[in-house]
Amino acid sequence: MMHKHRVWCVGAVVSAQELADKLTGTTWTLCTGFYVAGHEEYLFLNDATHEDGAAEIGVVKRMADGFLQVESITFSWLTSSQALKYIESALVGEFDDQGHPVKVFLQSPEDHLCWACE
């Protein structure tokens, strides 16, 4: 992850297809993250430098003792169908062997307050 002190607010999506559509079709605040219902161990966290820049998403796997970043994908360069293939690959663990430990700071929607969300 490029941003060592960013705090993310993570929300659920019902399917990998919904996530692909969201990540390729919408600009998100820098503190936004997602997970696919049923795959809560994989987080897709906005790692972009600016909302108007490329949609760089860090794919992070939640482990018992912390987090591993397993991939970084620029979703703004992909179609929804291309994005879906990357998401499905992540969700079945295809990138896990290239992971490295990262610190991730999460807040619930109820606790999350930041300048970007006001």
Residue frames as a rotation matrix with the C-alpha (Angstrom) as fourth column:
MET 1
0.587 0.809 0.000 0.00
0.809 -0.587 0.000 0.00
0.000 0.000 -1.000 0.00
MET 2
-0.153 -0.643 0.750 1.33
0.587 -0.670 -0.455 3.42
0.795 0.371 0.480 -0.87
HIS 3
0.040 0.309 0.950 -0.48
-0.459 -0.839 0.292 5.14
0.888 -0.448 0.108 1.98
LYS 4
-0.601 -0.470 -0.646 0.88
0.267 0.644 -0.717 4.03
0.753 -0.603 -0.262 5.34
HIS 5
-0.955 0.201 -0.218 -1.51
0.153 -0.295 -0.943 6.09
-0.254 -0.934 0.251 7.50
ARG 6
-0.600 0.791 -0.119 -4.74
-0.603 -0.349 0.718 6.12
0.526 0.502 0.686 5.48
VAL 7
-0.734 0.505 0.454 -7.87
-0.165 0.516 -0.841 4.90
-0.659 -0.692 -0.295 7.26
TRP 8
-0.849 0.432 -0.306 -10.42
-0.255 0.173 0.951 3.00
0.463 0.885 -0.037 5.17
CYS 9
-0.280 0.867 0.412 -14.13
-0.675 0.127 -0.727 2.49
-0.683 -0.482 0.549 5.64
VAL 10
-0.962 -0.180 -0.206 -14.98
-0.271 0.715 0.645 -0.88
0.031 0.676 -0.736 4.13
GLY 11
-0.076 0.990 0.117 -18.40
-0.819 0.005 -0.574 -1.92
-0.569 -0.139 0.811 2.88
ALA 12
-0.440 -0.005 0.898 -19.83
0.167 0.982 0.087 -5.12
-0.883 0.188 -0.431 1.45
VAL 13
-0.296 0.444 -0.845 -20.91
-0.953 -0.197 0.230 -5.82
-0.064 0.874 0.482 -2.11
VAL 14
0.467 0.637 0.613 -23.00
-0.638 0.723 -0.265 -8.87
-0.612 -0.267 0.744 -2.96
SER 15
0.836 -0.137 0.531 -20.92
0.398 0.817 -0.416 -10.22
-0.377 0.560 0.738 -5.84
ALA 16
-0.248 -0.968 0.031 -17.64
0.586 -0.124 0.801 -10.02
-0.772 0.217 0.598 -7.69
GLN 17
-0.247 0.225 0.943 -19.55
0.920 -0.252 0.301 -8.60
0.305 0.941 -0.144 -10.67
GLU 18
0.828 0.560 0.012 -20.97
0.516 -0.772 0.370 -5.77
0.216 -0.301 -0.929 -8.57
LEU 19
0.462 -0.742 -0.486 -17.46
0.292 -0.391 0.873 -4.96
-0.838 -0.545 0.036 -7.32
ALA 20
-0.438 -0.625 0.646 -16.08
0.809 0.039 0.586 -4.99
-0.392 0.780 0.489 -10.88
ASP 21
0.191 0.613 0.767 -18.80
0.830 -0.517 0.207 -2.58
0.524 0.597 -0.608 -11.97
LYS 22
0.926 0.172 -0.336 -18.19
0.353 -0.709 0.610 -0.28
-0.133 -0.684 -0.717 -9.00
LEU 23
0.237 -0.933 -0.271 -14.41
0.355 -0.177 0.918 -0.19
-0.904 -0.314 0.289 -9.39
THR 24
-0.607 -0.477 0.636 -14.47
0.743 -0.056 0.667 0.44
-0.282 0.877 0.388 -13.15
GLY 25
-0.159 0.672 0.723 -17.48
0.791 -0.352 0.501 2.73
0.591 0.651 -0.475 -13.35
THR 26
0.862 0.502 0.061 -17.29
0.334 -0.656 0.677 5.07
0.380 -0.563 -0.734 -10.36
THR 27
-0.229 -0.882 0.412 -14.81
-0.021 -0.419 -0.908 7.43
0.973 -0.216 0.077 -8.76
TRP 28
0.580 0.408 -0.705 -14.46
0.603 0.368 0.708 6.76
0.548 -0.836 -0.033 -5.02
THR 29
0.786 -0.351 0.510 -13.21
-0.570 -0.731 0.376 8.78
0.240 -0.586 -0.774 -2.08
LEU 30
-0.051 -0.960 -0.274 -9.70
-0.643 0.241 -0.727 7.86
0.764 0.139 -0.630 -1.03
CYS 31
-0.619 -0.163 0.768 -10.90
-0.771 0.310 -0.556 6.16
-0.147 -0.937 -0.318 2.15
THR 32
0.433 0.896 -0.096 -13.23
-0.892 0.411 -0.188 3.71
-0.129 0.167 0.977 0.39
GLY 33
-0.802 -0.597 -0.026 -12.80
-0.594 0.791 0.146 -0.04
-0.067 0.132 -0.989 0.53
PHE 34
0.311 0.907 -0.283 -14.91
-0.925 0.358 0.129 -3.06
0.218 0.221 0.950 -0.34
TYR 35
-0.813 -0.406 0.416 -15.20
-0.422 0.905 0.059 -6.76
-0.401 -0.127 -0.907 0.26
VAL 36
-0.389 0.671 -0.631 -17.35
-0.584 0.350 0.732 -9.34
0.712 0.653 0.256 -1.50
ALA 37
0.254 0.575 0.778 -19.92
-0.957 0.264 0.117 -11.00
-0.138 -0.775 0.617 0.77
GLY 38
0.991 0.078 0.107 -18.69
-0.078 0.997 -0.003 -14.49
-0.107 -0.005 0.994 1.60
HIS 39
0.374 -0.921 0.106 -15.08
0.759 0.239 -0.605 -13.44
0.532 0.307 0.789 1.02
GLU 40
0.982 0.164 0.096 -14.56
0.079 -0.812 0.579 -11.07
0.172 -0.560 -0.810 3.92
GLU 41
0.486 -0.866 -0.120 -10.87
0.537 0.187 0.822 -11.96
-0.690 -0.464 0.556 4.18
TYR 42
-0.406 -0.612 0.678 -10.11
0.913 -0.245 0.325 -10.07
-0.033 0.752 0.659 0.92
LEU 43
0.366 0.443 -0.819 -10.32
0.434 -0.859 -0.270 -6.29
-0.823 -0.257 -0.507 1.00
PHE 44
-0.004 -0.280 0.960 -10.16
0.961 -0.267 -0.074 -4.02
0.277 0.922 0.270 -2.03
LEU 45
0.346 0.022 -0.938 -8.82
0.677 -0.697 0.234 -0.70
-0.649 -0.716 -0.256 -0.73
ASN 46
0.913 0.004 0.407 -8.51
0.300 -0.682 -0.667 2.58
0.275 0.731 -0.624 -2.61
ASP 47
0.292 -0.899 -0.327 -4.78
0.724 -0.016 0.690 3.26
-0.625 -0.438 0.646 -2.79
ALA 48
0.390 -0.072 0.918 -5.00
0.792 -0.482 -0.374 6.11
0.470 0.873 -0.131 -5.30
THR 49
-0.646 -0.694 -0.319 -3.16
0.763 -0.588 -0.267 9.36
-0.003 -0.416 0.909 -4.79
HIS 50
-0.831 0.434 -0.347 -6.16
-0.374 -0.899 -0.227 11.51
-0.411 -0.059 0.910 -5.74
GLU 51
-0.033 0.915 0.403 -9.83
0.105 0.404 -0.909 11.00
-0.994 0.012 -0.109 -6.58
ASP 52
0.705 0.305 -0.640 -9.20
-0.519 -0.393 -0.759 12.40
-0.483 0.867 -0.119 -10.06
GLY 53
-0.308 -0.907 -0.289 -6.24
-0.924 0.212 0.318 10.08
-0.227 0.365 -0.903 -10.69
ALA 54
-0.350 0.084 -0.933 -6.05
-0.473 0.844 0.254 6.46
0.809 0.530 -0.256 -11.70
ALA 55
0.586 0.645 0.490 -8.17
-0.778 0.281 0.561 4.10
0.225 -0.710 0.667 -9.58
GLU 56
-0.384 -0.792 -0.474 -5.39
-0.428 0.607 -0.669 2.11
0.818 -0.054 -0.572 -7.93
ILE 57
0.641 0.677 0.361 -6.79
-0.683 0.290 0.670 -0.57
0.350 -0.676 0.648 -5.64
GLY 58
-0.577 -0.800 0.165 -4.73
-0.768 0.464 -0.441 -2.54
0.276 -0.381 -0.882 -3.16
VAL 59
0.486 0.663 -0.570 -5.95
-0.373 0.747 0.551 -6.11
0.790 -0.055 0.610 -2.72
VAL 60
-0.481 -0.603 0.636 -5.33
-0.794 -0.008 -0.608 -7.11
0.371 -0.798 -0.475 0.88
LYS 61
0.107 0.467 -0.878 -5.88
0.080 0.876 0.476 -10.45
0.991 -0.121 0.056 2.58
ARG 62
0.327 0.109 0.939 -6.84
-0.882 -0.322 0.345 -10.44
0.340 -0.940 -0.009 6.25
MET 63
-0.167 -0.469 -0.867 -4.73
0.033 0.876 -0.481 -12.94
0.985 -0.109 -0.131 8.20
ALA 64
0.576 0.381 -0.723 -4.94
0.666 0.293 0.686 -14.00
0.473 -0.877 -0.085 11.85
ASP 65
0.147 -0.645 -0.750 -1.93
0.864 -0.285 0.415 -11.81
-0.481 -0.709 0.515 12.69
GLY 66
-0.347 -0.251 -0.904 -2.43
-0.065 -0.955 0.290 -8.87
-0.935 0.160 0.315 10.30
PHE 67
0.764 0.613 -0.200 -2.77
-0.163 -0.116 -0.980 -8.17
-0.624 0.781 0.011 6.59
LEU 68
-0.364 -0.802 0.473 -0.96
0.488 0.268 0.831 -9.20
-0.793 0.533 0.294 3.40
GLN 69
0.261 0.370 -0.892 -1.11
-0.669 -0.597 -0.443 -7.07
-0.696 0.712 0.092 0.29
VAL 70
0.026 -0.182 0.983 -1.44
0.339 0.927 0.163 -9.64
-0.940 0.329 0.085 -2.46
GLU 71
-0.219 -0.074 0.973 -1.91
0.975 -0.061 0.215 -7.37
0.043 0.995 0.086 -5.47
SER 72
-0.299 0.195 -0.934 -2.31
0.067 -0.972 -0.224 -3.80
-0.952 -0.129 0.278 -6.67
ILE 73
-0.344 0.310 0.886 -4.59
0.913 0.331 0.239 -3.26
-0.219 0.891 -0.397 -9.66
THR 74
-0.855 0.109 -0.508 -5.33
-0.189 -0.976 0.109 -0.11
-0.483 0.189 0.855 -11.66
PHE 75
-0.331 0.827 0.455 -9.04
0.663 0.547 -0.511 -0.68
-0.671 0.132 -0.729 -12.23
SER 76
0.314 0.479 -0.820 -9.56
-0.198 -0.811 -0.550 2.56
-0.928 0.336 -0.160 -14.16
TRP 77
-0.452 -0.547 -0.704 -7.62
-0.822 -0.052 0.568 0.98
-0.347 0.836 -0.426 -17.06
LEU 78
-0.965 0.070 0.253 -9.87
0.110 0.983 0.146 -2.10
-0.239 0.169 -0.956 -17.20
THR 79
-0.366 0.920 -0.136 -13.29
-0.504 -0.073 0.860 -2.99
0.782 0.384 0.491 -18.54
SER 80
0.193 0.534 0.823 -15.76
-0.979 0.165 0.122 -4.49
-0.071 -0.829 0.554 -16.12
SER 81
0.953 0.177 -0.245 -15.20
-0.217 0.965 -0.148 -7.97
0.211 0.194 0.958 -17.59
GLN 82
0.105 -0.980 -0.168 -11.41
0.052 0.174 -0.983 -7.65
0.993 0.094 0.069 -17.24
ALA 83
-0.362 -0.185 0.914 -11.84
-0.806 -0.430 -0.406 -6.40
0.468 -0.884 0.007 -13.67
LEU 84
0.647 0.697 0.309 -14.09
-0.762 0.574 0.300 -9.34
0.032 -0.430 0.902 -12.87
LYS 85
0.685 -0.453 -0.570 -11.34
0.125 0.844 -0.521 -11.79
0.718 0.285 0.635 -13.88
TYR 86
-0.406 -0.866 0.292 -8.83
-0.151 -0.252 -0.956 -10.09
0.901 -0.433 -0.028 -11.54
ILE 87
-0.139 0.436 0.889 -11.34
-0.969 -0.244 -0.032 -10.02
0.203 -0.866 0.457 -8.67
GLU 88
0.860 0.494 -0.124 -12.27
-0.473 0.865 0.169 -13.67
0.191 -0.087 0.978 -9.11
SER 89
0.292 -0.844 -0.449 -8.58
0.185 0.511 -0.839 -14.61
0.938 0.162 0.306 -9.22
ALA 90
-0.532 -0.467 0.706 -7.96
-0.532 -0.464 -0.708 -12.73
0.659 -0.752 -0.002 -5.98
LEU 91
0.175 0.738 0.652 -10.95
-0.979 0.061 0.193 -14.32
0.103 -0.672 0.733 -4.25
VAL 92
0.956 0.126 -0.266 -9.70
-0.124 0.992 0.024 -17.86
0.267 0.010 0.964 -4.96
GLY 93
0.746 -0.662 0.067 -6.22
-0.048 0.047 0.998 -17.04
-0.664 -0.748 0.003 -3.66
GLU 94
0.775 -0.440 0.454 -4.30
0.615 0.362 -0.700 -16.93
0.144 0.822 0.551 -6.95
PHE 95
0.422 -0.627 0.655 -2.22
-0.094 -0.749 -0.656 -13.93
0.902 0.216 -0.375 -5.77
ASP 96
0.982 0.107 0.158 -1.65
-0.158 -0.006 0.987 -15.07
0.106 -0.994 0.011 -2.18
ASP 97
0.619 -0.784 -0.052 1.86
0.768 0.590 0.248 -16.42
-0.163 -0.193 0.967 -2.74
GLN 98
-0.169 -0.689 0.705 3.15
0.717 -0.576 -0.391 -12.97
0.676 0.439 0.592 -3.78
GLY 99
0.759 0.610 0.228 1.79
0.280 -0.622 0.731 -11.21
0.588 -0.491 -0.643 -0.69
HIS 100
-0.503 -0.861 -0.078 3.77
0.482 -0.205 -0.852 -9.05
0.717 -0.466 0.518 1.70
PRO 101
-0.096 0.491 -0.866 2.78
0.989 -0.049 -0.137 -7.75
-0.110 -0.870 -0.481 5.15
VAL 102
-0.551 0.007 0.835 1.19
0.220 -0.963 0.154 -4.30
0.805 0.268 0.529 5.36
LYS 103
-0.808 0.365 -0.462 -0.45
0.406 -0.222 -0.886 -2.23
-0.426 -0.904 0.031 8.07
VAL 104
-0.542 0.732 0.414 -4.10
0.340 -0.259 0.904 -1.47
0.768 0.631 -0.108 7.39
PHE 105
-0.936 0.293 -0.193 -6.31
0.055 -0.421 -0.905 0.85
-0.347 -0.858 0.378 9.42
LEU 106
-0.593 0.799 0.096 -10.05
0.422 0.208 0.882 0.20
0.685 0.564 -0.461 9.18
GLN 107
-0.884 0.462 0.071 -13.09
-0.313 -0.472 -0.824 1.93
-0.347 -0.751 0.562 10.63
SER 108
-0.441 0.836 0.327 -16.72
0.818 0.525 -0.237 0.92
-0.369 0.163 -0.915 10.61
PRO 109
-0.338 0.397 0.853 -19.17
0.585 -0.621 0.521 3.17
0.737 0.675 -0.023 8.75
GLU 110
0.716 0.658 -0.234 -20.54
0.565 -0.348 0.748 4.26
0.411 -0.668 -0.621 12.14
ASP 111
0.515 -0.605 -0.607 -17.10
0.572 -0.285 0.769 5.37
-0.639 -0.743 0.199 13.37
HIS 112
-0.251 -0.737 0.627 -15.70
0.957 -0.092 0.274 6.74
-0.144 0.669 0.729 10.13
LEU 113
0.864 0.370 -0.342 -15.26
0.308 -0.925 -0.223 10.49
-0.399 0.087 -0.913 9.83
CYS 114
-0.262 -0.962 0.078 -12.80
0.768 -0.159 0.620 12.11
-0.584 0.222 0.780 7.48
TRP 115
-0.424 0.034 -0.905 -12.50
-0.248 -0.965 0.080 15.22
-0.871 0.259 0.417 5.38
ALA 116
-0.959 -0.008 -0.283 -13.37
-0.280 0.175 0.944 13.30
0.042 0.985 -0.170 2.20
CYS 117
-0.643 0.736 -0.212 -16.66
0.669 0.674 0.313 11.97
0.374 0.060 -0.926 3.58
GLU 118
-0.621 0.400 -0.675 -18.04
0.407 -0.571 -0.713 15.14
-0.670 -0.717 0.191 5.16
